[in-house]
Amino acid sequence: MTKSLDAAKLCDFSPFDTLESANLTGLLHSIEILQATQGQILFEKGDSEKRSIYLLSGTLSLRDGDQELGTVVGGTDEARNPIASTLPRELSAVAVDDVEYFSVDSELLDVTLTLDHTGMYEVGDFNTEPDEDEGDWMSDLLRTKTFQLIPPQNIQMIFMRLKRKDFKEGHVVIRQGSKGDHFYIITKGRCMVTRETPGKNENIDLADLGAGATFGEEALISDEARNATVTMLTDGTLMQLDRDDFQSLLNEPMIMSLEHEDADEAVAHGGQWLDVRVPSEFNAFSKENAMNLPLYLLRHKLDDLDRKTPYVVYCDTGRRSSAAAFILNQRGFETAVLKGGLNHSDL
């Protein structure tokens, strides 16, 4: 049976005891309580997963190879802090007896602490109508790479300027070919992203999106028409951000552009060119050894990309590549955009 923590118990641990109550409660949805039996390894030396581990009960042995360097016992002052928190981890943690522990995404915790301690964010201000089916969309959003790249004050302004819109099943939120005016965040329900293809009667299903997912950024960044249609699969609620607010608060702070010489150097040192134009453009001319993944297929083909590889994204002008970089950054990829695109480059 899955157990859960309450806010009072979480306050026994650092730095949760420094958070405002609403933000503390907001983090509870993102915490996993786990058990380990005697001899089980919680993490190994060299592990780089960005999760903070806290011991609730039992005893852990901290080891460097076969050598035990210390123990941590649940309920003690030492257990109030995350276990071997430095990444990559310098020690392994092994259960001496049956232990219970919890983990939390370190990046999410850090973002929440930053916003809370600067007085810029309180979950209760924005999530005033909780719904059991809605899920913790705000925590999902804050966990994305996007919100870890922009300044805390921008996050505050984004939440303040979001507007709630309720939609019925079957409603077309945005239609392919229309002008882009808003960026959307799903807080409840599901949406289907489809694309019409010339000469074919059937649409291509690109993505099934749920709470915490976002869409609509491509047209806002590229200043081109919507490249897909988004339809409500269920009744749901979306939060929308106007074009100008999106550009100034969300897009501009997080897109890193590289001059052509710097982009060439980044690729020479382990990066990968990613061409987000359509195949016919790619086949006509492209960067040497570039990978082609058209912007309209990007969400559908993310599994084709290596999360350990830095990507230098390009198109003809920099517009489509900026939209692609935004999508990839949201999903934890390391990206940069070729400034000005191929039109300003000597191949």
C-alpha positions as CSV (number, residue, x, y, z in Angstrom):
1,M,0.0,0.0,0.0
2,T,1.3,3.4,-1.0
3,K,1.9,5.7,2.1
4,S,2.0,9.4,2.1
5,L,3.5,12.2,4.2
6,D,1.6,15.1,5.8
7,A,2.8,18.6,6.0
8,A,3.6,18.4,9.7
9,K,5.8,15.3,9.3
10,L,7.6,16.9,6.3
11,C,8.5,19.9,8.5
12,D,10.7,17.5,10.5
13,F,13.1,17.7,7.6
14,S,15.4,20.4,6.2
15,P,14.8,22.6,4.2
16,F,11.1,21.8,4.1
17,D,10.7,23.5,7.5
18,T,11.5,26.9,5.9
19,L,8.6,26.8,3.4
20,E,5.2,28.5,3.7
21,S,2.4,26.1,4.4
22,A,0.8,26.3,1.0
23,N,4.0,25.6,-0.9
24,L,4.9,22.8,1.5
25,T,1.5,21.2,0.8
26,G,2.1,21.7,-2.9
27,L,5.3,19.6,-2.7
28,L,3.6,16.7,-1.0
29,H,2.2,15.5,-4.4
30,S,5.7,15.1,-5.8
31,I,7.1,13.0,-2.9
32,E,7.5,9.3,-3.1
33,I,7.7,7.1,0.1
34,L,9.6,3.9,-0.5
35,Q,10.8,0.9,1.5
36,A,14.0,-1.1,1.3
37,T,14.9,-4.4,2.9
38,Q,18.2,-5.4,4.6
39,G,21.1,-5.2,2.1
40,Q,19.2,-3.3,-0.6
41,I,21.1,-0.4,-2.2
42,L,19.3,2.9,-2.2
43,F,21.8,4.6,-4.5
44,E,25.4,3.9,-5.5
45,K,28.6,6.0,-5.6
46,G,28.7,8.0,-8.8
47,D,24.9,8.2,-9.1
48,S,23.8,11.6,-10.6
49,E,20.0,11.3,-10.5
50,K,18.6,14.7,-9.3
51,R,16.6,13.4,-6.3
52,S,17.0,14.2,-2.7
53,I,16.7,11.2,-0.4
54,Y,15.6,11.4,3.2
55,L,15.5,8.6,5.8
56,L,12.3,8.1,7.8
57,S,13.1,5.0,9.7
58,G,15.7,2.2,10.0
59,T,19.4,2.5,9.5
60,L,21.5,3.2,6.4
61,S,25.2,2.3,5.9
62,L,27.2,4.8,3.9
63,R,30.0,3.1,2.0
64,D,32.8,3.7,-0.3
65,G,33.2,0.3,-2.0
66,D,33.4,-2.3,0.8
67,Q,34.4,0.2,3.4
68,E,31.7,1.6,5.7
69,L,32.3,5.2,6.5
70,G,29.3,5.8,8.7
71,T,25.6,5.2,9.4
72,V,22.5,7.2,9.5
73,V,19.6,6.3,11.8
74,G,16.0,7.4,11.1
75,G,14.7,10.0,13.6
76,T,18.1,11.5,14.4
77,D,19.2,15.0,13.7
78,E,21.5,13.7,10.9
79,A,18.5,12.2,9.2
80,R,16.8,15.6,8.9
81,N,19.0,16.4,6.0
82,P,19.2,14.7,2.6
83,I,21.5,11.7,2.5
84,A,24.8,12.2,0.6
85,S,23.3,15.0,-1.4
86,T,26.4,16.0,-3.4
87,L,26.1,14.9,-7.1
88,P,27.5,12.7,-8.4
89,R,27.1,10.9,-5.1
90,E,30.4,10.3,-3.3
91,L,29.1,7.3,-1.3
92,S,26.7,4.4,-1.7
93,A,23.8,3.9,0.7
94,V,22.8,0.4,1.8
95,A,20.0,-0.6,4.1
96,V,21.3,-2.2,7.3
97,D,17.8,-3.3,8.2
98,D,14.3,-2.6,6.9
99,V,14.1,1.1,6.1
100,E,11.5,3.6,5.0
101,Y,12.6,6.7,3.1
102,F,11.2,9.3,0.7
103,S,12.6,11.1,-2.3
104,V,11.8,14.4,-4.1
105,D,13.0,15.9,-7.3
106,S,15.9,18.2,-6.3
107,E,15.3,20.7,-9.1
108,L,11.6,21.1,-8.2
109,L,12.5,21.5,-4.5
110,D,15.1,24.2,-5.4
111,V,12.7,26.1,-7.7
112,T,10.1,26.0,-4.9
113,L,12.5,27.2,-2.3
114,T,13.8,30.0,-4.5
115,L,10.3,31.3,-5.2
116,D,9.1,30.9,-1.6
117,H,12.1,32.6,-0.1
118,T,11.9,35.6,-2.4
119,G,8.2,35.9,-1.6
120,M,7.2,35.4,-5.2
121,Y,5.1,32.3,-5.2
122,E,2.4,30.7,-3.2
123,V,0.5,27.7,-4.6
124,G,-2.7,28.8,-2.8
125,D,-2.8,32.0,-4.8
126,F,-3.1,30.2,-8.1
127,N,-4.7,26.8,-7.4
128,T,-7.9,28.0,-5.7
129,E,-10.1,25.3,-7.1
130,P,-8.4,21.9,-6.5
131,D,-9.9,18.9,-8.2
132,E,-8.9,15.3,-7.5
133,D,-8.8,14.6,-11.3
134,E,-6.7,17.7,-12.0
135,G,-3.5,16.4,-10.7
136,D,-0.7,18.7,-9.5
137,W,-0.2,20.6,-12.7
138,M,1.7,23.4,-11.1
139,S,4.3,21.0,-9.7
140,D,4.6,19.3,-13.1
141,L,5.1,22.7,-14.7
142,L,7.7,23.8,-12.2
143,R,9.6,20.5,-12.7
144,T,10.1,21.2,-16.4
145,K,13.5,22.5,-17.6
146,T,11.7,25.6,-18.9
147,F,10.8,26.9,-15.5
148,Q,14.3,26.1,-14.1
149,L,15.8,28.3,-16.8
150,I,13.8,31.5,-16.3
151,P,14.1,34.1,-13.4
152,P,11.9,33.6,-10.4
153,Q,10.2,37.0,-10.9
154,N,9.2,35.9,-14.4
155,I,7.5,32.8,-12.9
156,Q,5.6,34.9,-10.5
157,M,4.4,37.2,-13.3
158,I,3.4,34.2,-15.5
159,F,1.2,32.7,-12.9
160,M,-0.4,36.1,-12.2
161,R,-1.2,36.6,-15.9
162,L,-2.5,33.2,-16.7
163,K,-6.2,33.1,-17.6
164,R,-8.4,30.2,-16.9
165,K,-10.6,28.8,-19.8
166,D,-13.0,25.8,-19.5
167,F,-13.7,23.7,-22.6
168,K,-16.1,20.8,-23.5
169,E,-15.1,17.5,-25.1
170,G,-14.6,17.9,-28.8
171,H,-13.9,21.7,-28.7
172,V,-11.1,22.8,-31.1
173,V,-8.8,24.9,-29.0
174,I,-6.5,25.9,-31.9
175,R,-6.8,25.0,-35.6
176,Q,-4.0,24.4,-38.0
177,G,-3.4,27.4,-40.3
178,S,-4.8,29.9,-37.8
179,K,-2.8,32.8,-36.2
180,G,-1.2,32.1,-32.9
181,D,-2.3,34.3,-30.0
182,H,-1.9,32.3,-26.9
183,F,0.3,29.7,-25.1
184,Y,-1.7,27.0,-23.2
185,I,-1.2,24.9,-20.1
186,I,-3.5,21.9,-19.5
187,T,-4.6,21.8,-15.8
188,K,-7.5,19.3,-16.2
189,G,-8.5,16.9,-19.0
190,R,-6.8,15.7,-22.1
191,C,-6.2,17.1,-25.6
192,M,-5.2,15.5,-28.9
193,V,-2.7,17.2,-31.2
194,T,-3.4,16.4,-34.9
195,R,-1.9,17.5,-38.2
196,E,-3.6,17.7,-41.6
197,T,-1.6,16.4,-44.5
198,P,-2.1,17.6,-48.1
199,G,-3.7,15.1,-50.4
200,K,-4.8,12.8,-47.5
201,N,-8.2,12.5,-45.9
202,E,-7.0,11.4,-42.5
203,N,-5.2,13.5,-39.9
204,I,-2.0,12.4,-38.2
205,D,-2.3,12.1,-34.5
206,L,0.9,13.7,-33.1
207,A,0.4,13.7,-29.3
208,D,-2.1,12.9,-26.5
209,L,-1.6,15.6,-23.8
210,G,-2.7,15.6,-20.2
211,A,-2.5,17.8,-17.1
212,G,0.8,19.8,-16.9
213,A,1.4,19.6,-20.6
214,T,1.7,22.8,-22.7
215,F,1.1,23.7,-26.4
216,G,0.8,26.6,-28.7
217,E,4.4,27.9,-28.4
218,E,5.5,27.1,-32.0
219,A,3.3,29.7,-33.7
220,L,4.2,32.4,-31.1
221,I,7.9,31.9,-31.4
222,S,8.1,31.5,-35.2
223,D,5.4,34.1,-36.0
224,E,3.9,31.6,-38.4
225,A,0.5,30.0,-38.6
226,R,-0.5,27.1,-36.3
227,N,1.1,23.9,-37.6
228,A,-1.4,21.6,-35.9
229,T,-4.9,21.3,-34.5
230,V,-5.5,20.7,-30.8
231,T,-8.9,19.3,-29.8
232,M,-10.3,18.5,-26.3
233,L,-10.6,14.7,-25.8
234,T,-12.5,15.3,-22.6
235,D,-14.0,18.2,-20.7
236,G,-11.1,20.2,-19.3
237,T,-9.5,23.4,-18.1
238,L,-6.7,25.3,-19.7
239,M,-4.7,28.2,-18.6
240,Q,-3.7,30.6,-21.4
241,L,-0.9,33.2,-21.6
242,D,-1.1,36.1,-24.1
243,R,1.5,36.3,-26.9
244,D,3.3,39.4,-25.5
245,D,3.5,37.9,-22.0
246,F,4.8,34.6,-23.4
247,Q,7.5,36.3,-25.4
248,S,8.8,38.6,-22.7
249,L,8.4,36.3,-19.6
250,L,8.9,32.8,-20.9
251,N,10.5,32.6,-24.3
252,E,13.2,35.3,-24.4
253,P,14.9,34.4,-21.1
254,M,15.4,30.7,-21.9
255,I,16.5,30.4,-25.6
256,M,20.3,30.4,-26.0
257,S,21.5,31.5,-29.4
258,L,25.0,30.8,-30.8
259,E,26.8,32.7,-33.5
260,H,27.9,30.4,-36.4
261,E,31.5,30.0,-35.3
262,D,30.4,29.2,-31.7
263,A,27.8,26.7,-33.0
264,D,30.4,25.0,-35.2
265,E,32.7,24.7,-32.1
266,A,29.8,23.3,-30.0
267,V,29.2,20.5,-32.6
268,A,32.9,19.8,-32.9
269,H,33.0,19.2,-29.1
270,G,30.3,16.6,-29.0
271,G,27.1,18.5,-30.0
272,Q,24.8,17.4,-32.8
273,W,23.2,19.5,-35.5
274,L,19.4,19.2,-35.5
275,D,17.6,20.4,-38.6
276,V,13.9,21.1,-37.9
277,R,12.9,22.0,-41.5
278,V,10.8,19.7,-43.7
279,P,12.6,16.9,-45.5
280,S,12.6,18.6,-48.9
281,E,14.4,21.6,-47.5
282,F,16.9,19.3,-45.6
283,N,17.6,17.3,-48.8
284,A,18.2,20.5,-50.8
285,F,21.0,21.6,-48.4
286,S,21.9,21.1,-44.8
287,K,24.7,21.1,-42.3
288,E,27.1,18.2,-42.5
289,N,26.1,15.1,-40.4
290,A,22.9,16.9,-39.3
291,M,19.9,15.0,-38.1
292,N,16.5,16.0,-39.7
293,L,13.4,16.1,-37.4
294,P,10.8,18.5,-38.7
295,L,9.2,20.8,-36.2
296,Y,5.7,19.5,-36.7
297,L,6.9,15.9,-35.8
298,L,9.1,16.9,-32.9
299,R,6.8,16.1,-30.1
300,H,6.0,12.8,-31.7
301,K,9.6,11.8,-32.2
302,L,11.3,12.8,-28.9
303,D,12.4,9.2,-28.3
304,D,14.6,9.4,-31.4
305,L,16.8,12.0,-29.6
306,D,19.6,11.3,-27.1
307,R,19.1,13.2,-23.8
308,K,22.8,13.1,-23.2
309,T,23.6,14.9,-26.4
310,P,23.6,18.7,-26.7
311,Y,21.7,19.8,-29.8
312,V,22.4,22.8,-31.9
313,V,19.0,23.4,-33.6
314,Y,18.7,25.3,-36.9
315,C,16.3,26.2,-39.7
316,D,16.5,28.9,-42.4
317,T,15.9,32.0,-40.2
318,G,16.0,30.9,-36.6
319,R,12.3,31.0,-36.0
320,R,11.4,27.3,-36.3
321,S,14.5,26.3,-34.5
322,S,13.7,28.6,-31.6
323,A,10.3,27.0,-31.3
324,A,11.9,23.5,-31.4
325,A,14.5,24.5,-28.7
326,F,11.6,25.7,-26.5
327,I,9.9,22.3,-26.8
328,L,13.1,20.4,-26.2
329,N,14.1,22.6,-23.2
330,Q,10.8,21.9,-21.6
331,R,11.6,18.2,-21.8
332,G,15.1,18.4,-20.3
333,F,17.2,18.4,-23.5
334,E,20.3,20.7,-23.7
335,T,19.9,22.9,-26.7
336,A,21.1,26.0,-28.4
337,V,19.8,27.8,-31.6
338,L,21.9,28.7,-34.6
339,K,21.5,32.5,-34.6
340,G,19.9,33.8,-37.8
341,G,19.6,30.3,-39.3
342,L,21.1,29.0,-42.5
343,N,20.3,32.1,-44.4
344,H,23.1,33.8,-42.5
345,S,25.5,30.9,-42.7
346,D,28.2,29.7,-45.1
347,L,27.7,26.0,-45.5
